[in-house]
């Protein structure tokens, strides 16, 4: 079975309706797709705190990167509590095994190894999720609190600071990118990268 990696935007974790909306979204995804969902938590307010510490204390790229991933882990633990029927996974085989048992796979951020990515603020959870999607040979679904860019282009998403600066390099290696505004009733916008160009179409 194919895999869809869901990057769950950190800004959603402060939204009171988030748990119910996420469950509804996953139920709808199950009904409409044969893909296996793999969830990765964004950093949100916890990562913003790390940014503040970095500005105040000049932590350096390596330390700030480790703390930002720890911020993502904090939100991962919250996801575990919100989705009782979930399981931490570390490989494609574990993803399939969890799904076969009726559990939602959550990617283990404590074991997140990204040796080919820069350790700087140019790389955020969007690029980290894209990297995992590439490793799992799956599509990427960006689940956020806002609509994507009007022209559905990766370039516009970067310009509007909707994704990080490194994201376009990884986007070219992904078969599909979807954008979901979870706060909207219009669930999915399907986007395609065509002909190796940073271009998305609805």
Residue pairs with C-beta under 8 A, 6 or more apart in sequence:
1 34
1 35
1 36
1 96
1 99
2 34
2 35
2 36
2 138
2 139
3 35
3 36
3 37
3 38
3 92
3 95
3 133
3 136
3 137
3 138
3 139
4 29
4 33
4 35
4 36
4 37
4 38
4 138
4 139
4 140
4 141
4 178
5 37
5 38
5 40
5 107
5 129
5 130
5 132
5 133
5 136
5 138
5 139
5 140
5 141
6 37
6 38
6 39
6 40
6 129
6 141
6 143
7 40
7 42
7 125
7 126
7 128
7 129
7 130
7 140
7 141
7 142
7 143
8 22
8 39
8 40
8 41
8 42
8 75
8 79
8 143
9 42
9 44
9 142
9 143
9 144
9 145
9 182
10 41
10 42
10 43
10 44
10 45
10 46
10 47
10 71
10 72
10 75
10 125
11 42
11 44
11 45
11 144
11 145
12 18
12 22
12 42
12 44
12 143
12 144
12 145
12 182
12 183
13 41
13 42
13 44
13 45
13 75
13 78
14 44
14 45
15 21
15 145
15 183
17 183
18 82
18 182
19 82
21 182
21 183
22 82
22 83
22 182
23 83
25 143
25 180
25 182
25 187
26 37
26 83
26 104
28 187
29 35
29 37
35 138
35 139
36 95
36 96
36 99
36 105
37 104
37 105
37 141
38 89
38 95
38 105
38 106
38 107
38 132
38 136
38 138
39 79
39 83
39 86
39 104
39 105
39 106
39 107
40 72
40 76
40 106
40 107
40 109
40 125
40 128
40 129
40 132
41 72
41 73
41 75
41 76
41 78
41 79
41 106
41 109
41 125
42 72
42 75
42 124
42 125
42 126
43 50
43 68
43 71
43 72
43 75
43 124
43 125
44 71
44 75
46 71
46 72
46 74
46 75
47 68
47 71
47 72
47 124
47 125
49 71
50 59
50 64
50 67
50 68
50 70
50 71
51 64
51 121
53 59
53 64
53 67
54 64
54 121
59 67
61 118
61 119
61 120
62 119
64 121
65 119
65 120
65 123
68 124
69 109
69 112
69 128
72 109
72 125
72 128
73 109
73 110
76 106
76 109
79 86
79 106
80 86
80 88
80 106
83 104
83 106
85 102
85 103
85 104
86 103
86 104
86 105
86 106
87 94
87 98
87 101
87 103
87 104
87 105
87 106
88 106
88 107
88 108
89 95
89 97
89 98
89 105
89 106
89 107
89 108
90 107
90 108
90 111
92 136
92 137
94 105
95 105
95 136
98 104
98 105
99 105
107 132
112 128
112 132
114 123
114 128
114 131
116 131
117 123
117 127
117 128
117 131
117 166
118 166
121 164
122 164
122 165
122 166
123 164
123 166
124 163
124 164
126 142
126 163
126 164
126 167
127 163
127 164
127 166
127 167
127 170
129 140
129 142
130 140
130 167
130 170
130 171
130 174
131 170
133 139
133 140
133 174
134 170
134 173
134 174
139 174
139 175
139 176
139 177
139 178
140 174
140 176
140 177
140 178
141 177
141 178
141 179
141 180
142 148
142 163
142 177
142 178
142 179
142 180
143 180
143 182
144 162
144 179
144 180
144 181
144 182
145 181
145 182
145 183
146 162
146 181
146 183
147 179
147 181
147 184
147 189
148 157
148 162
148 179
148 181
148 189
148 191
148 200
149 156
149 157
149 159
149 160
149 162
150 156
151 200
152 179
152 189
152 191
152 199
152 200
152 201
152 202
153 198
153 199
153 200
154 163
154 167
154 168
154 171
154 177
154 193
154 198
154 199
154 200
155 168
155 198
157 163
157 167
158 164
158 165
158 167
158 168
168 198
171 177
171 193
171 198
172 193
172 196
172 198
174 193
175 193
176 190
176 191
176 192
176 193
177 191
177 192
177 193
177 200
178 188
178 189
178 190
178 191
179 188
179 189
179 191
179 200
180 187
180 188
180 189
189 202
190 202
191 200
191 201
191 202
192 200
192 201
193 199
193 200
194 201
